């Protein structure tokens, strides 16, 4: 996410990137900007590289 933000590939310039959780749910990636636009993501680990088409 940080690399994509640096390359200006994301739909907006991200201000903060982190994660969120409570006692019932967890979101692996949360990114937002100053206008309260958000990106939510989930991480899946594989032993092979994936392309950008798998990120949508």
N, CA, C and O atoms as a MOPAC input file, in Angstrom:
PM7 MOZYME 1SCF
protein

 N      0.83200 1    -1.16800 1     0.00000 1
 C      0.00000 1     0.00000 1     0.00000 1
 C      0.88700 1     1.24500 1     0.00000 1
 O      0.61200 1     2.19600 1    -0.73100 1
 N      1.92500 1     1.25000 1     0.79400 1
 C      2.81700 1     2.42000 1     0.82900 1
 C      3.48000 1     2.64800 1    -0.52500 1
 O      3.59100 1     3.78600 1    -0.98100 1
 N      3.92100 1     1.56700 1    -1.16900 1
 C      4.53700 1     1.69900 1    -2.49300 1
 C      3.52900 1     2.20400 1    -3.52100 1
 O      3.86100 1     3.06300 1    -4.33700 1
 N      2.31300 1     1.68800 1    -3.49300 1
 C      1.28200 1     2.14000 1    -4.42300 1
 C      0.95300 1     3.61100 1    -4.19600 1
 O      0.71200 1     4.34600 1    -5.15300 1
 N      0.94100 1     4.04400 1    -2.94400 1
 C      0.68000 1     5.44400 1    -2.63000 1
 C      1.79900 1     6.33600 1    -3.16700 1
 O      1.53100 1     7.40000 1    -3.72500 1
 N      3.05300 1     5.90500 1    -3.00000 1
 C      4.19100 1     6.68000 1    -3.51500 1
 C      4.15800 1     6.80200 1    -5.03500 1
 O      4.56300 1     7.82100 1    -5.59300 1
 N      3.66900 1     5.75000 1    -5.70200 1
 C      3.60400 1     5.74700 1    -7.17000 1
 C      2.33200 1     6.41100 1    -7.70000 1
 O      2.11600 1     6.44900 1    -8.91200 1
 N      1.48600 1     6.93700 1    -6.80100 1
 C      0.22200 1     7.58500 1    -7.17500 1
 C     -0.69200 1     6.66500 1    -7.97500 1
 O     -1.35200 1     7.10800 1    -8.91500 1
 N     -0.73200 1     5.39400 1    -7.60700 1
 C     -1.59000 1     4.40700 1    -8.26700 1
 C     -2.97500 1     4.35100 1    -7.61200 1
 O     -3.94100 1     3.94000 1    -8.25500 1
 N     -3.07900 1     4.75000 1    -6.37000 1
 C     -4.33800 1     4.67800 1    -5.63000 1
 C     -5.28200 1     5.79600 1    -6.07100 1
 O     -4.83100 1     6.77900 1    -6.65900 1
 N     -6.58700 1     5.66600 1    -5.79900 1
 C     -7.55200 1     6.67600 1    -6.24900 1
 C     -7.41700 1     8.03100 1    -5.55500 1
 O     -7.99500 1     9.01500 1    -6.01600 1
 N     -6.67000 1     8.09800 1    -4.46300 1
 C     -6.41000 1     9.35100 1    -3.76100 1
 C     -5.08900 1     9.24300 1    -3.01800 1
 O     -4.58100 1     8.14100 1    -2.80800 1
 N     -4.53100 1    10.38100 1    -2.62100 1
 C     -3.27800 1    10.40600 1    -1.86500 1
 C     -3.58300 1    10.04400 1    -0.41400 1
 O     -4.29700 1    10.77300 1     0.27600 1
 N     -3.04400 1     8.92700 1     0.04300 1
 C     -3.32100 1     8.40700 1     1.37900 1
 C     -2.56800 1     9.22200 1     2.43000 1
 O     -1.38100 1     9.50900 1     2.27300 1
 N     -3.26300 1     9.58600 1     3.49400 1
 C     -2.65600 1    10.30900 1     4.61600 1
 C     -2.12400 1     9.34600 1     5.66600 1
 O     -1.05500 1     9.57100 1     6.23400 1
 N     -2.86700 1     8.27500 1     5.92600 1
 C     -2.48300 1     7.33200 1     6.97600 1
 C     -2.84500 1     5.90900 1     6.55700 1
 O     -3.88200 1     5.67600 1     5.93700 1
 N     -1.97300 1     4.96400 1     6.90600 1
 C     -2.18700 1     3.54500 1     6.61900 1
 C     -1.98300 1     2.77100 1     7.91600 1
 O     -1.00700 1     2.99600 1     8.63100 1
 N     -2.89200 1     1.87400 1     8.21300 1
 C     -2.76500 1     1.07000 1     9.42400 1
 C     -3.70600 1    -0.11500 1     9.37300 1
 O     -4.07600 1    -0.58400 1     8.29700 1
 N     -4.09200 1    -0.59700 1    10.54900 1
 C     -5.04200 1    -1.69500 1    10.65700 1
 C     -6.03900 1    -1.36300 1    11.74500 1
 O     -5.81800 1    -0.45200 1    12.54300 1
 N     -7.14300 1    -2.10500 1    11.78100 1
 C     -8.19000 1    -1.84700 1    12.75900 1
 C     -8.72400 1    -3.17900 1    13.25900 1
 O     -8.81900 1    -4.14500 1    12.50100 1
 N     -9.07200 1    -3.22400 1    14.53400 1
 C     -9.67900 1    -4.42500 1    15.09600 1
 C    -10.44900 1    -4.06800 1    16.34800 1
 O    -10.20100 1    -3.04900 1    16.99300 1
 N    -11.40100 1    -4.94800 1    16.67500 1
 C    -12.07600 1    -4.91600 1    17.96800 1
 C    -12.21200 1    -6.36100 1    18.42100 1
 O    -11.54100 1    -7.23600 1    17.87400 1
 N    -13.05200 1    -6.63200 1    19.39300 1
 C    -13.12100 1    -7.99900 1    19.92500 1
 C    -13.84000 1    -8.98200 1    18.99500 1
 O    -13.83500 1   -10.18200 1    19.27000 1
 N    -14.46000 1    -8.51000 1    17.89700 1
 C    -15.18200 1    -9.40300 1    16.98900 1
 C    -14.65200 1    -9.39300 1    15.56200 1
 O    -14.81500 1   -10.37900 1    14.84200 1
 N    -14.02100 1    -8.29900 1    15.13700 1
 C    -13.64000 1    -8.15800 1    13.73200 1
 C    -12.24800 1    -7.56800 1    13.60300 1
 O    -11.72600 1    -6.93900 1    14.52300 1
 N    -11.66000 1    -7.79000 1    12.42600 1
 C    -10.32800 1    -7.25600 1    12.14300 1
 C    -10.24800 1    -6.87800 1    10.66800 1
 O    -10.69600 1    -7.63100 1     9.80200 1
 N     -9.67800 1    -5.71300 1    10.38700 1
 C     -9.41100 1    -5.27500 1     9.01500 1
 C     -7.90700 1    -5.13100 1     8.89000 1
 O     -7.28800 1    -4.35600 1     9.62000 1
 N     -7.31200 1    -5.88400 1     7.95700 1
 C     -5.85400 1    -5.93100 1     7.82400 1
 C     -5.24900 1    -4.60400 1     7.39800 1
 O     -4.20500 1    -4.20900 1     7.91600 1
 N     -5.88600 1    -3.90700 1     6.46200 1
 C     -5.36000 1    -2.63300 1     5.96600 1
 C     -6.48600 1    -1.60800 1     5.92300 1
 O     -7.54700 1    -1.85300 1     5.35000 1
 N     -6.23600 1    -0.45700 1     6.53900 1
 C     -7.13900 1     0.68600 1     6.45300 1
 C     -6.29400 1     1.88600 1     6.05900 1
 O     -5.30500 1     2.20200 1     6.72100 1
 N     -6.68300 1     2.55100 1     4.98300 1
 C     -5.98300 1     3.75600 1     4.53600 1
 C     -7.02000 1     4.84600 1     4.32000 1
 O     -8.13400 1     4.57000 1     3.87400 1
 N     -6.65300 1     6.10000 1     4.64000 1
 C     -7.59600 1     7.20100 1     4.44800 1
 C     -6.86600 1     8.49600 1     4.13400 1
 O     -5.65800 1     8.62200 1     4.33300 1
 N     -7.65000 1     9.46300 1     3.63000 1
 C     -7.10100 1    10.78000 1     3.31800 1
 C     -7.79400 1    11.83800 1     4.17500 1
 O     -8.59300 1    11.50300 1     5.05000 1
 N     -7.49000 1    13.11000 1     3.92600 1
 C     -8.06000 1    14.21000 1     4.71500 1
 C     -9.54600 1    14.43300 1     4.45100 1
 O    -10.22900 1    15.04400 1     5.27400 1
 N    -10.06200 1    13.95000 1     3.31600 1
 C    -11.48300 1    14.11100 1     2.99000 1
 C    -12.31700 1    12.91600 1     3.45600 1
 O    -13.47500 1    12.78300 1     3.06100 1
 N    -11.75400 1    12.06600 1     4.27000 1
 C    -12.40200 1    10.87400 1     4.82000 1
 C    -12.78000 1     9.85600 1     3.74700 1
 O    -13.80600 1     9.18600 1     3.85900 1
 N    -11.95700 1     9.73800 1     2.71100 1
 C    -12.06900 1     8.63300 1     1.75700 1
 C    -11.26400 1     7.47400 1     2.32900 1
 O    -10.17900 1     7.68100 1     2.87200 1
 N    -11.78300 1     6.26400 1     2.21200 1
 C    -11.14900 1     5.10500 1     2.82500 1
 C    -10.87600 1     4.00900 1     1.81000 1
 O    -11.58800 1     3.87100 1     0.81500 1
 N     -9.83500 1     3.23200 1     2.07600 1
 C     -9.54800 1     1.97500 1     1.38800 1
 C     -9.42800 1     0.91800 1     2.47400 1
 O     -8.68500 1     1.10000 1     3.43900 1
 N    -10.15100 1    -0.18500 1     2.32500 1
 C    -10.06800 1    -1.30100 1     3.25600 1
 C     -9.49300 1    -2.49700 1     2.51500 1
 O     -9.83600 1    -2.73100 1     1.35600 1
 N     -8.62700 1    -3.25000 1     3.16600 1
 C     -8.02000 1    -4.39700 1     2.50800 1
 C     -7.82900 1    -5.57700 1     3.43800 1
 O     -7.82600 1    -5.44500 1     4.66200 1
 N     -7.67100 1    -6.73100 1     2.81900 1
 C     -7.41300 1    -7.96300 1     3.54300 1
 C     -6.15300 1    -8.59300 1     2.96800 1
 O     -5.97300 1    -8.62100 1     1.75100 1
 N     -5.29500 1    -9.08800 1     3.81900 1
 C     -4.03800 1    -9.70300 1     3.37400 1
 C     -4.19100 1   -11.21300 1     3.30400 1
 O     -4.68600 1   -11.84200 1     4.23900 1
 N     -3.76600 1   -11.78200 1     2.19900 1
 C     -3.69800 1   -13.23200 1     2.00700 1
 C     -2.27200 1   -13.56200 1     1.61800 1
 O     -1.71300 1   -12.93100 1     0.72100 1
 N     -1.68300 1   -14.52800 1     2.27100 1
 C     -0.28800 1   -14.87300 1     2.00600 1
 C     -0.19100 1   -16.08900 1     1.10600 1
 O     -0.86400 1   -17.09500 1     1.32800 1
 N      0.66300 1   -15.99000 1     0.07400 1
 C      0.95900 1   -17.09000 1    -0.83600 1
 C      2.46600 1   -17.15200 1    -1.02000 1
 O      3.17300 1   -16.17900 1    -0.75700 1
 N      2.94600 1   -18.28000 1    -1.46600 1
 C      4.37400 1   -18.43700 1    -1.73100 1
 C      4.73100 1   -18.09900 1    -3.17300 1
 O      5.76200 1   -18.54500 1    -3.67700 1
 N      3.88200 1   -17.30700 1    -3.84500 1
 C      4.18700 1   -16.88700 1    -5.21000 1
 C      3.75500 1   -15.43200 1    -5.38500 1
 O      2.91600 1   -14.92700 1    -4.63800 1
 N      4.33400 1   -14.77500 1    -6.37100 1
 C      3.99600 1   -13.38200 1    -6.65900 1
 C      2.61000 1   -13.29700 1    -7.28300 1
 O      2.17000 1   -14.21900 1    -7.97100 1
 N      1.92800 1   -12.18300 1    -7.03800 1
 C      0.62900 1   -11.92700 1    -7.64900 1
 C      0.69700 1   -10.61400 1    -8.41700 1
 O      1.55100 1    -9.77100 1    -8.14400 1
 N     -0.19900 1   -10.44600 1    -9.37000 1
 C     -0.24400 1    -9.23100 1   -10.17300 1
 C     -1.25200 1    -8.23400 1    -9.62900 1
 O     -2.02000 1    -8.54900 1    -8.72000 1
 N     -1.24800 1    -7.02500 1   -10.19100 1
 C     -2.17700 1    -5.98300 1    -9.76700 1
 C     -3.62800 1    -6.36900 1   -10.00400 1
 O     -4.50700 1    -5.90900 1    -9.27500 1
 N     -3.90500 1    -7.20400 1   -11.01100 1
 C     -5.28600 1    -7.60800 1   -11.28900 1
 C     -5.89600 1    -8.40100 1   -10.13300 1
 O     -7.12000 1    -8.45600 1   -10.01800 1
 N     -5.09200 1    -9.00500 1    -9.28900 1
 C     -5.60500 1    -9.75600 1    -8.14400 1
 C     -5.87100 1    -8.86200 1    -6.94200 1
 O     -6.40400 1    -9.33500 1    -5.93800 1
 N     -5.51800 1    -7.58900 1    -7.01400 1
 C     -5.70600 1    -6.67900 1    -5.89200 1
 C     -7.06500 1    -6.00600 1    -5.88900 1
 O     -7.43100 1    -5.38600 1    -4.89000 1
 N     -7.82300 1    -6.10400 1    -6.96500 1
 C     -9.11100 1    -5.40700 1    -7.02300 1
 C    -10.21700 1    -6.19100 1    -6.35900 1
 O    -11.36100 1    -5.73800 1    -6.32500 1

